[in-house]
Amino acid sequence: MSQEPQGETTTRLTLREAYQRMFALARPEWRILVSATLFLIVGSGMGLLYPQVIRGMVDDALASGLTAVNRAVLILAVIFMVQAIAVGLRHYLFTIAGYRIVTKLQSDTYRRIVSQEVGFFDKRRTGELMSRLASDTTVLQNTVSVNISMALRGLASAIGGIALLAWTSPRLTLIMLLAVPPVSIGGVWIGRKIRFLSKAVQDALAKAGEVAEETLSGIRTVRAFGREATEAERYEQGVHRAYVAMRRRTGSMALFHGVLSFAAYGITALMLWYGARMVDAGDITVGELTSFLLYTLIVAVSLASLASLWADFMRATGSADRIFEILDREPEIPLTDGTTLERVDGHIRLEQVTFRYPTRPDVSALRQITLEIRPGEIVALVGPSGSGKSTLAALLPRFYDAQEGRIYLDGHNLTTLSPTWLRGRIGSVPQEPILFSRSIAENIAYGSETDDPAAIEAAARVANAHDFILHFPEGYQTEVGERGVRLSGGQKQRIAIARAVLKDPEILILDEATSALDAESEFLVKQALERLMKGRTTLIIAHRLSTVRDADRVVVLDGGRLAEMGSHEALMMRPNGVYRKLVERQFLAS
Ligand SMILES: Nc1ncnc2c1ncn2[C@@H]1O[C@H](COP(=O)(O)OP(=O)(O)OP(=O)(O)O)[C@@H](O)[C@H]1O
């Protein structure tokens, strides 16, 4: 399969768009955010109030001794207490709002991912999608929760602080503000760099995630070929790339912090020097200089925190880009667009269908297939490996849409029908059924409306699964998969058949297992399948002669073309027929 390069380090959204989208996410939480902002105002207000008290205290103490100091300290204590409560509540509320936003974002992103057409998943690896869900949303979580709170606090303190400074001494304020333009310019420049590097970090982490996901889910193959060390090295290379990008990002941030810190404290020193001269000249009192210095520190710390938050926001926009890319993607085959039919007879017609996989647009997997399957007919699909059998079967539930030609169900073009509804009419038993880590009962009921135990048991009986299920200590409640029992190939198949029986679809797509089951399982599976097929239009990808013989008609594919069609006997009569060769070369097991 060809790989489309994914997660390349480009930025899709402009900064402004990214912010607008991030703030739009916060809108539903406005109630929490408004209360949080109230506490923010109270907390920051207290923070700006106390230097005034200190100013009074210093001047009074210098003038009239310690009695005034007692009262001032009491007031300070009250101010600090109110401030502490407000700060705590502000932090709590903003963080909670952030969690709520991200929880919703994760669900929305996941919903988007699972709604995409099958072709989307051919192009992307699971590990990469998992990384978007887990790590990108977490980066956003920090931004929308703690960082927004800190940014607002920084902004409030900086603006309030500057206003009070200007009120105390416009001349000193002017000196202080000299530091703002160079710091801002530096911030914007470094912010851009950090945004770019952060995307590189996330991309590298996603790549490493891909390796981990792929090899852990295929651990048996890794073990069988003794590739543990090599895979560990590949993973190591992946995380090392992430580390290199992180190191560069951290370097930029460290430089930025250093410059900021110097700017903040340097300006304080400068003002102390200039302020002392003003006190000496009698322009301001010692208390005023003290409060002025305190405000300068508040403003400096606030501006510094704003600048470093700017860097964090830049980081977040990298992740936002990746998340919004998914949230914005409209599936090519939407799940529910289209009509539904009252009843289905199961009449299928393909007209001149030509199909190329989106990942391999240069090769036609199916070429000009014209085929009609009557209601209730059992059609066996045979052909050499890679001839297009599974591809044909994938077009009926519209996992993919053909580029040319049309497919009809009971005379309705498939593209006019609701895909989810259509898929509800089709039951499938794949070669290697996938069971989920849930109970057997839930696995059988997967895709059906009902969870009635009696109906599930009846379906299991038809599928010859009831007896082996009862042999497990917990019966139908036995957990399957990772945490529970592992089922044999034949058992999985029978669970999949029970699933199809319970779903009761009008159309069946069966993919016969190529690997041989033991005679007993084989018999049980075959018997179950026969019961299942009764009265339903069935397309069966056949690998066994006995299956082909039982079918009403055999359709032979070769290199994506429909090569032959007819009964087993008729096809065997053709001297150089594809089918006859398949049988002679024992391509079809007996
Ligand atoms: N998801 C996919 N993306 C791209 N190409 C694919 C994809 N699935 C199958 N193909 C290609 O399409 C062609 C037909 O494959 P298909 O799986 O339909 O064959 P098949 O007859 O079912 O083979 P087999 O009997 O071995 O399962 C092959 O060349 C295969 O490489």
The ligand as an SDF file (V2000), in Angstrom:
LIG
                    3D

 31 33  0  0  0  0  0  0  0  0999 V2000
   -7.2030   -1.2610    0.7060 N   0  0  0  0  0  0  0  0  0  0  0  0
   -6.5600   -1.3970   -0.4620 C   0  0  0  0  0  0  0  0  0  0  0  0
   -5.8650   -0.3860   -0.9830 N   0  0  0  0  0  0  0  0  0  0  0  0
   -5.2100   -0.5070   -2.1520 C   0  0  0  0  0  0  0  0  0  0  0  0
   -5.2070   -1.6010   -2.8840 N   0  0  0  0  0  0  0  0  0  0  0  0
   -5.8850   -2.6720   -2.4440 C   0  0  0  0  0  0  0  0  0  0  0  0
   -6.5840   -2.6200   -1.1940 C   0  0  0  0  0  0  0  0  0  0  0  0
   -7.1540   -3.8430   -1.0070 N   0  0  0  0  0  0  0  0  0  0  0  0
   -6.8160   -4.5890   -2.0740 C   0  0  0  0  0  0  0  0  0  0  0  0
   -6.0700   -3.9040   -2.9500 N   0  0  0  0  0  0  0  0  0  0  0  0
   -5.5630   -4.3680   -4.2480 C   0  0  0  0  0  0  0  0  0  0  0  0
   -6.6770   -4.6290   -5.0880 O   0  0  0  0  0  0  0  0  0  0  0  0
   -6.4950   -5.8320   -5.8340 C   0  0  0  0  0  0  0  0  0  0  0  0
   -7.6360   -6.7950   -5.5600 C   0  0  0  0  0  0  0  0  0  0  0  0
   -7.5680   -7.2280   -4.2270 O   0  0  0  0  0  0  0  0  0  0  0  0
   -8.6590   -8.1160   -3.5160 P   0  0  0  0  0  0  0  0  0  0  0  0
   -8.3630   -8.1130   -2.0660 O   0  0  0  0  0  0  0  0  0  0  0  0
   -9.9930   -7.6750   -3.9340 O   0  0  0  0  0  0  0  0  0  0  0  0
   -8.3480   -9.5380   -4.1440 O   0  0  0  0  0  0  0  0  0  0  0  0
   -8.9760  -10.9490   -3.7570 P   0  0  0  0  0  0  0  0  0  0  0  0
   -9.3960  -11.5440   -5.0280 O   0  0  0  0  0  0  0  0  0  0  0  0
   -9.9810  -10.8010   -2.7030 O   0  0  0  0  0  0  0  0  0  0  0  0
   -7.6900  -11.6940   -3.2210 O   0  0  0  0  0  0  0  0  0  0  0  0
   -7.5550  -12.8500   -2.0900 P   0  0  0  0  0  0  0  0  0  0  0  0
   -8.2560  -14.0450   -2.6010 O   0  0  0  0  0  0  0  0  0  0  0  0
   -6.0860  -13.0630   -2.0150 O   0  0  0  0  0  0  0  0  0  0  0  0
   -8.1480  -12.2950   -0.8480 O   0  0  0  0  0  0  0  0  0  0  0  0
   -5.1480   -6.3600   -5.4240 C   0  0  0  0  0  0  0  0  0  0  0  0
   -4.2360   -5.9720   -6.4160 O   0  0  0  0  0  0  0  0  0  0  0  0
   -4.8330   -5.6750   -4.1180 C   0  0  0  0  0  0  0  0  0  0  0  0
   -3.4560   -5.4610   -3.9950 O   0  0  0  0  0  0  0  0  0  0  0  0
  1  2  1  0
  2  3  1  0
  2  7  2  0
  3  4  2  0
  4  5  1  0
  5  6  2  0
  6  7  1  0
  6 10  1  0
  7  8  1  0
  8  9  2  0
  9 10  1  0
 10 11  1  0
 11 12  1  0
 11 30  1  0
 12 13  1  0
 13 14  1  0
 13 28  1  0
 14 15  1  0
 15 16  1  0
 16 17  2  0
 16 18  1  0
 16 19  1  0
 19 20  1  0
 20 21  2  0
 20 22  1  0
 20 23  1  0
 23 24  1  0
 24 25  2  0
 24 26  1  0
 24 27  1  0
 28 29  1  0
 28 30  1  0
 30 31  1  0
M  END
$$$$
